[in-house]
Amino acid sequence: MTQRTLVVGEALVDIVHRTDGSVEEHPGGSPLNVAIGLARLGHPVHFASRFGDDLHGHTIRAHLEREPHITLTRGTASAPSTSTATATLDEDGAATYEFDLTWDVAVALDKDPIGHLHTGSIAATLGPGADAVLDTARRAHESGTVSYDPNARPSLMGDPAQARARVEALVGVADVVKASDEDLAWLYDAHTTLDADAVMRRFAALGAALVVVTRGADGARVHVPRGDEWADVAPVADIVVADTVGAGDAFMSGLISGLLDAGFLGSREAAASLRRADLAAVLPAVERATRCAAITVSRDGADPPTRSEL
């Protein structure tokens, strides 16, 4: 029987204050977006997070319940309150964020078998929940596979050196690592002389079998340690960008989806296949990820595509 795909991470409500005085609220959180992206691509997903039985929690639950392939783990909806991120926009559209966030996810994590685990962002670095996330990733790595996206949030993650230690602990048990060039710049540029390719090699040396760095409008850079292979994948052409909200999460869900379909994720046997794979074998998954991101940026908000839209 196919073991489950589990996504672990924060679910919160973004509260956006615009310059005209209007206020908008919508569900957010990078792992939540990845879970929805995977579900829309046809993959049954279990989602472990923390939100409350309050108005904001009801918003998140309703958002997730629109996706028939998502199952919440027991304990996810039992937090004392729901986390929020308040964004105040200036005249140029730039946002200043204030977070009301408590991350203690242990109660939502169980001991059931895991075929594939995805985690990242705030969930993997903010205590006390980050310790439980790392423990779960280590357990998943023993019998299944793990993907990880640092998705750095400097205002919450503190000093880059401390965050880097947390990030590299997760990289050490991940089979697939996806990061943005902005993530790498914040984590490494201020304190090291490593360029992006050197960081990708570092992640591979720590244990990742596939490392992908997204570069916004410049596409993605792919590294397969086996054979020391590299590729640059161009973005989809002729896309009219509405906004870039959720683009990296859509890319991540497309990448996981492609690798699951190719038999490269979901068990240690699949992980062994991924470690034997060459660049040509993994590029279709990266190309699916690129298409998912392109569709998402063509419409407002974090709205990843369904499989039929690819």
C-alpha positions, 0 to 999 in steps of 0.5 A: 500500500502506498504510504502517505504524503505528509506536509508539515508547516505553518498555516496562518491568515495574512491581514493586508492593510492597503493605503486606501484604508481597506483591509483584506484577509486570506489564508497563507503559509508556505507549507499550506500552499504546497499542500494545496498545490499537491492536492490540486495535482491529484496527490492525496496529502496529510497536512500537519499544522496548528490553528485555532477554533476561531474566526481566522482558524475557520477561514483556514479550515474552509480554504483547506476543505475546498481541496478533496485530497487534503486530510488534516492530522489530529491536533492540527485544528486545536491551537489556542488561537490562529497565527496571523501576519499583518502586512501594511503596504506603502505607496509603492506597494512594499509591505512591512510585516508584523507576526503574531505567531506561535509554533508548537506542532508536536500535538499534530504529529503522529507516529504513522508511517510516512512515504514522503514528508515535505516541510520548510519555511518558518515551521523548520526554524521557529521554536519550539515546533522546529525541534518536532519538525526536525525529529519527524523529518529524521524519522521520515528519512529512515523509511521514506523521503524528505523534501525541504524549502528553507523559504527564509523569513528574516524577520522571524528567523533571527541571525542568519548564522543561527538560522543556517544551522537549523537549515543545514540540519534539515538539508542533512535529512532531505533528499530534495532541497529547493531554495530561492536565490534570495534565501541563499543570499540571506543565509550565506552572503553576509557571513561566507564567501560561498556563491549560489553554486557553492551552496548547492554543492554544500547542500549536496554534500550534506545529503541532498540527491537533488538541489534546485535554486529558483531565480525569479524571472531567470528560471531555475538552476538544477544540480544533480550530484551524481555525475556532477551535472548542472542545468539552467531551466528557463522560465515559461515565456510570454506569461503576463505576471499578475503577482508573484505570491505563492510562486515558489510554493507552486514550484515546490508542489510541482517539483514534488508531484513530478518526482512522485510520478516518476517514482523518485519519492515515497520510499527508501527504494524511491530515494535510491532510484533518485540517487541513481538518476541522471539530470535527464531523468529529473528535468521533467519534474523541474519543468512541471514545477516551472509550469506550475509557478508560471500559471500561479504568477499569471493570476492573483494570489497563491492560486496553484494549478490543477493537473488539467491546467498544466 
